[in-house]
Amino acid sequence: MIPKKITVGKTTYKVIKVRHARRKNTLGTVDYTNGIIWLATHDAYGNEIGNDEMSDTFWHEITHAVLHNMKHPLRDDEKFVSMFGTLLADSIESAAL
């Protein structure tokens, strides 16, 4: 489940689904200044993004937002953010309620 908004530290991010991400060849983007997380509903070829992939992208962008809030130097390290975001998404999805 992807929320419509989420707070990281003192910043509340609005989550907006758009047909294509704001940056070419990406499925999501976080705008720290305006408090927006953009999630693509379609890839660069026009294929619809599945729920699992969109969830992974959401947690990837949340990882960027958390690291930004922490002023952490790994904020823009895509390899680190991808691995951490995937582990976070998998952990949350595996949680027994």
MODELLER restraints for C-alpha pairs under 7 A, 6 or more apart:
rsr = mdl.restraints
at = mdl.atoms
rsr.add(forms.Gaussian(group=physical.xy_distance, feature=features.Distance(at['CA:2:A'], at['CA:55:A']), mean=6.65, stdev=0.5))
rsr.add(forms.Gaussian(group=physical.xy_distance, feature=features.Distance(at['CA:3:A'], at['CA:15:A']), mean=6.89, stdev=0.5))
rsr.add(forms.Gaussian(group=physical.xy_distance, feature=features.Distance(at['CA:4:A'], at['CA:14:A']), mean=6.02, stdev=0.5))
rsr.add(forms.Gaussian(group=physical.xy_distance, feature=features.Distance(at['CA:4:A'], at['CA:15:A']), mean=4.97, stdev=0.5))
rsr.add(forms.Gaussian(group=physical.xy_distance, feature=features.Distance(at['CA:5:A'], at['CA:12:A']), mean=6.72, stdev=0.5))
rsr.add(forms.Gaussian(group=physical.xy_distance, feature=features.Distance(at['CA:5:A'], at['CA:13:A']), mean=5.42, stdev=0.5))
rsr.add(forms.Gaussian(group=physical.xy_distance, feature=features.Distance(at['CA:5:A'], at['CA:14:A']), mean=4.34, stdev=0.5))
rsr.add(forms.Gaussian(group=physical.xy_distance, feature=features.Distance(at['CA:5:A'], at['CA:15:A']), mean=5.27, stdev=0.5))
rsr.add(forms.Gaussian(group=physical.xy_distance, feature=features.Distance(at['CA:6:A'], at['CA:12:A']), mean=5.57, stdev=0.5))
rsr.add(forms.Gaussian(group=physical.xy_distance, feature=features.Distance(at['CA:6:A'], at['CA:13:A']), mean=5.33, stdev=0.5))
rsr.add(forms.Gaussian(group=physical.xy_distance, feature=features.Distance(at['CA:6:A'], at['CA:14:A']), mean=6.71, stdev=0.5))
rsr.add(forms.Gaussian(group=physical.xy_distance, feature=features.Distance(at['CA:7:A'], at['CA:13:A']), mean=5.98, stdev=0.5))
rsr.add(forms.Gaussian(group=physical.xy_distance, feature=features.Distance(at['CA:8:A'], at['CA:65:A']), mean=6.83, stdev=0.5))
rsr.add(forms.Gaussian(group=physical.xy_distance, feature=features.Distance(at['CA:8:A'], at['CA:66:A']), mean=6.23, stdev=0.5))
rsr.add(forms.Gaussian(group=physical.xy_distance, feature=features.Distance(at['CA:9:A'], at['CA:69:A']), mean=6.46, stdev=0.5))
rsr.add(forms.Gaussian(group=physical.xy_distance, feature=features.Distance(at['CA:11:A'], at['CA:35:A']), mean=6.69, stdev=0.5))
rsr.add(forms.Gaussian(group=physical.xy_distance, feature=features.Distance(at['CA:12:A'], at['CA:35:A']), mean=6.17, stdev=0.5))
rsr.add(forms.Gaussian(group=physical.xy_distance, feature=features.Distance(at['CA:13:A'], at['CA:35:A']), mean=4.37, stdev=0.5))
rsr.add(forms.Gaussian(group=physical.xy_distance, feature=features.Distance(at['CA:13:A'], at['CA:36:A']), mean=4.91, stdev=0.5))
rsr.add(forms.Gaussian(group=physical.xy_distance, feature=features.Distance(at['CA:13:A'], at['CA:37:A']), mean=6.29, stdev=0.5))
rsr.add(forms.Gaussian(group=physical.xy_distance, feature=features.Distance(at['CA:14:A'], at['CA:35:A']), mean=6.21, stdev=0.5))
rsr.add(forms.Gaussian(group=physical.xy_distance, feature=features.Distance(at['CA:14:A'], at['CA:36:A']), mean=4.78, stdev=0.5))
rsr.add(forms.Gaussian(group=physical.xy_distance, feature=features.Distance(at['CA:14:A'], at['CA:37:A']), mean=6.12, stdev=0.5))
rsr.add(forms.Gaussian(group=physical.xy_distance, feature=features.Distance(at['CA:15:A'], at['CA:36:A']), mean=5.91, stdev=0.5))
rsr.add(forms.Gaussian(group=physical.xy_distance, feature=features.Distance(at['CA:15:A'], at['CA:37:A']), mean=4.77, stdev=0.5))
rsr.add(forms.Gaussian(group=physical.xy_distance, feature=features.Distance(at['CA:15:A'], at['CA:38:A']), mean=6.11, stdev=0.5))
rsr.add(forms.Gaussian(group=physical.xy_distance, feature=features.Distance(at['CA:16:A'], at['CA:37:A']), mean=6.15, stdev=0.5))
rsr.add(forms.Gaussian(group=physical.xy_distance, feature=features.Distance(at['CA:16:A'], at['CA:38:A']), mean=5.03, stdev=0.5))
rsr.add(forms.Gaussian(group=physical.xy_distance, feature=features.Distance(at['CA:16:A'], at['CA:39:A']), mean=6.19, stdev=0.5))
rsr.add(forms.Gaussian(group=physical.xy_distance, feature=features.Distance(at['CA:17:A'], at['CA:38:A']), mean=5.86, stdev=0.5))
rsr.add(forms.Gaussian(group=physical.xy_distance, feature=features.Distance(at['CA:17:A'], at['CA:39:A']), mean=4.73, stdev=0.5))
rsr.add(forms.Gaussian(group=physical.xy_distance, feature=features.Distance(at['CA:17:A'], at['CA:40:A']), mean=5.80, stdev=0.5))
rsr.add(forms.Gaussian(group=physical.xy_distance, feature=features.Distance(at['CA:17:A'], at['CA:41:A']), mean=6.40, stdev=0.5))
rsr.add(forms.Gaussian(group=physical.xy_distance, feature=features.Distance(at['CA:18:A'], at['CA:38:A']), mean=6.76, stdev=0.5))
rsr.add(forms.Gaussian(group=physical.xy_distance, feature=features.Distance(at['CA:18:A'], at['CA:39:A']), mean=6.03, stdev=0.5))
rsr.add(forms.Gaussian(group=physical.xy_distance, feature=features.Distance(at['CA:18:A'], at['CA:40:A']), mean=5.02, stdev=0.5))
rsr.add(forms.Gaussian(group=physical.xy_distance, feature=features.Distance(at['CA:18:A'], at['CA:41:A']), mean=5.92, stdev=0.5))
rsr.add(forms.Gaussian(group=physical.xy_distance, feature=features.Distance(at['CA:19:A'], at['CA:40:A']), mean=5.23, stdev=0.5))
rsr.add(forms.Gaussian(group=physical.xy_distance, feature=features.Distance(at['CA:19:A'], at['CA:41:A']), mean=4.86, stdev=0.5))
rsr.add(forms.Gaussian(group=physical.xy_distance, feature=features.Distance(at['CA:19:A'], at['CA:42:A']), mean=5.42, stdev=0.5))
rsr.add(forms.Gaussian(group=physical.xy_distance, feature=features.Distance(at['CA:20:A'], at['CA:40:A']), mean=4.69, stdev=0.5))
rsr.add(forms.Gaussian(group=physical.xy_distance, feature=features.Distance(at['CA:20:A'], at['CA:41:A']), mean=6.49, stdev=0.5))
rsr.add(forms.Gaussian(group=physical.xy_distance, feature=features.Distance(at['CA:20:A'], at['CA:42:A']), mean=5.81, stdev=0.5))
rsr.add(forms.Gaussian(group=physical.xy_distance, feature=features.Distance(at['CA:20:A'], at['CA:43:A']), mean=6.59, stdev=0.5))
rsr.add(forms.Gaussian(group=physical.xy_distance, feature=features.Distance(at['CA:21:A'], at['CA:27:A']), mean=5.46, stdev=0.5))
rsr.add(forms.Gaussian(group=physical.xy_distance, feature=features.Distance(at['CA:21:A'], at['CA:28:A']), mean=5.44, stdev=0.5))
rsr.add(forms.Gaussian(group=physical.xy_distance, feature=features.Distance(at['CA:21:A'], at['CA:29:A']), mean=6.70, stdev=0.5))
rsr.add(forms.Gaussian(group=physical.xy_distance, feature=features.Distance(at['CA:21:A'], at['CA:38:A']), mean=6.46, stdev=0.5))
rsr.add(forms.Gaussian(group=physical.xy_distance, feature=features.Distance(at['CA:21:A'], at['CA:39:A']), mean=6.18, stdev=0.5))
rsr.add(forms.Gaussian(group=physical.xy_distance, feature=features.Distance(at['CA:21:A'], at['CA:40:A']), mean=4.81, stdev=0.5))
rsr.add(forms.Gaussian(group=physical.xy_distance, feature=features.Distance(at['CA:22:A'], at['CA:29:A']), mean=6.67, stdev=0.5))
rsr.add(forms.Gaussian(group=physical.xy_distance, feature=features.Distance(at['CA:25:A'], at['CA:44:A']), mean=6.13, stdev=0.5))
rsr.add(forms.Gaussian(group=physical.xy_distance, feature=features.Distance(at['CA:27:A'], at['CA:39:A']), mean=6.03, stdev=0.5))
rsr.add(forms.Gaussian(group=physical.xy_distance, feature=features.Distance(at['CA:27:A'], at['CA:40:A']), mean=5.04, stdev=0.5))
rsr.add(forms.Gaussian(group=physical.xy_distance, feature=features.Distance(at['CA:27:A'], at['CA:43:A']), mean=6.66, stdev=0.5))
rsr.add(forms.Gaussian(group=physical.xy_distance, feature=features.Distance(at['CA:27:A'], at['CA:57:A']), mean=6.54, stdev=0.5))
rsr.add(forms.Gaussian(group=physical.xy_distance, feature=features.Distance(at['CA:28:A'], at['CA:38:A']), mean=5.32, stdev=0.5))
rsr.add(forms.Gaussian(group=physical.xy_distance, feature=features.Distance(at['CA:28:A'], at['CA:39:A']), mean=4.45, stdev=0.5))
rsr.add(forms.Gaussian(group=physical.xy_distance, feature=features.Distance(at['CA:28:A'], at['CA:40:A']), mean=5.88, stdev=0.5))
rsr.add(forms.Gaussian(group=physical.xy_distance, feature=features.Distance(at['CA:28:A'], at['CA:57:A']), mean=6.14, stdev=0.5))
rsr.add(forms.Gaussian(group=physical.xy_distance, feature=features.Distance(at['CA:28:A'], at['CA:61:A']), mean=6.83, stdev=0.5))
rsr.add(forms.Gaussian(group=physical.xy_distance, feature=features.Distance(at['CA:29:A'], at['CA:37:A']), mean=5.81, stdev=0.5))
rsr.add(forms.Gaussian(group=physical.xy_distance, feature=features.Distance(at['CA:29:A'], at['CA:38:A']), mean=5.12, stdev=0.5))
rsr.add(forms.Gaussian(group=physical.xy_distance, feature=features.Distance(at['CA:29:A'], at['CA:39:A']), mean=6.76, stdev=0.5))
rsr.add(forms.Gaussian(group=physical.xy_distance, feature=features.Distance(at['CA:29:A'], at['CA:61:A']), mean=6.49, stdev=0.5))
rsr.add(forms.Gaussian(group=physical.xy_distance, feature=features.Distance(at['CA:30:A'], at['CA:36:A']), mean=5.93, stdev=0.5))
rsr.add(forms.Gaussian(group=physical.xy_distance, feature=features.Distance(at['CA:30:A'], at['CA:37:A']), mean=4.42, stdev=0.5))
rsr.add(forms.Gaussian(group=physical.xy_distance, feature=features.Distance(at['CA:30:A'], at['CA:38:A']), mean=6.24, stdev=0.5))
rsr.add(forms.Gaussian(group=physical.xy_distance, feature=features.Distance(at['CA:30:A'], at['CA:61:A']), mean=5.90, stdev=0.5))
rsr.add(forms.Gaussian(group=physical.xy_distance, feature=features.Distance(at['CA:31:A'], at['CA:37:A']), mean=6.16, stdev=0.5))
rsr.add(forms.Gaussian(group=physical.xy_distance, feature=features.Distance(at['CA:39:A'], at['CA:58:A']), mean=6.99, stdev=0.5))
rsr.add(forms.Gaussian(group=physical.xy_distance, feature=features.Distance(at['CA:41:A'], at['CA:48:A']), mean=5.82, stdev=0.5))
rsr.add(forms.Gaussian(group=physical.xy_distance, feature=features.Distance(at['CA:41:A'], at['CA:49:A']), mean=5.20, stdev=0.5))
rsr.add(forms.Gaussian(group=physical.xy_distance, feature=features.Distance(at['CA:42:A'], at['CA:48:A']), mean=4.28, stdev=0.5))
rsr.add(forms.Gaussian(group=physical.xy_distance, feature=features.Distance(at['CA:42:A'], at['CA:49:A']), mean=5.08, stdev=0.5))
rsr.add(forms.Gaussian(group=physical.xy_distance, feature=features.Distance(at['CA:43:A'], at['CA:49:A']), mean=6.47, stdev=0.5))
rsr.add(forms.Gaussian(group=physical.xy_distance, feature=features.Distance(at['CA:56:A'], at['CA:85:A']), mean=6.90, stdev=0.5))
rsr.add(forms.Gaussian(group=physical.xy_distance, feature=features.Distance(at['CA:56:A'], at['CA:86:A']), mean=6.07, stdev=0.5))
rsr.add(forms.Gaussian(group=physical.xy_distance, feature=features.Distance(at['CA:56:A'], at['CA:89:A']), mean=5.88, stdev=0.5))
rsr.add(forms.Gaussian(group=physical.xy_distance, feature=features.Distance(at['CA:59:A'], at['CA:85:A']), mean=5.18, stdev=0.5))
rsr.add(forms.Gaussian(group=physical.xy_distance, feature=features.Distance(at['CA:59:A'], at['CA:88:A']), mean=6.88, stdev=0.5))
rsr.add(forms.Gaussian(group=physical.xy_distance, feature=features.Distance(at['CA:59:A'], at['CA:89:A']), mean=5.89, stdev=0.5))
rsr.add(forms.Gaussian(group=physical.xy_distance, feature=features.Distance(at['CA:60:A'], at['CA:81:A']), mean=6.30, stdev=0.5))
rsr.add(forms.Gaussian(group=physical.xy_distance, feature=features.Distance(at['CA:60:A'], at['CA:82:A']), mean=5.98, stdev=0.5))
rsr.add(forms.Gaussian(group=physical.xy_distance, feature=features.Distance(at['CA:60:A'], at['CA:85:A']), mean=4.29, stdev=0.5))
rsr.add(forms.Gaussian(group=physical.xy_distance, feature=features.Distance(at['CA:60:A'], at['CA:86:A']), mean=6.91, stdev=0.5))
rsr.add(forms.Gaussian(group=physical.xy_distance, feature=features.Distance(at['CA:63:A'], at['CA:81:A']), mean=6.21, stdev=0.5))
rsr.add(forms.Gaussian(group=physical.xy_distance, feature=features.Distance(at['CA:63:A'], at['CA:85:A']), mean=5.78, stdev=0.5))
rsr.add(forms.Gaussian(group=physical.xy_distance, feature=features.Distance(at['CA:64:A'], at['CA:75:A']), mean=5.44, stdev=0.5))
rsr.add(forms.Gaussian(group=physical.xy_distance, feature=features.Distance(at['CA:64:A'], at['CA:81:A']), mean=6.65, stdev=0.5))
rsr.add(forms.Gaussian(group=physical.xy_distance, feature=features.Distance(at['CA:67:A'], at['CA:74:A']), mean=6.98, stdev=0.5))
rsr.add(forms.Gaussian(group=physical.xy_distance, feature=features.Distance(at['CA:67:A'], at['CA:75:A']), mean=4.99, stdev=0.5))
rsr.add(forms.Gaussian(group=physical.xy_distance, feature=features.Distance(at['CA:68:A'], at['CA:75:A']), mean=5.74, stdev=0.5))
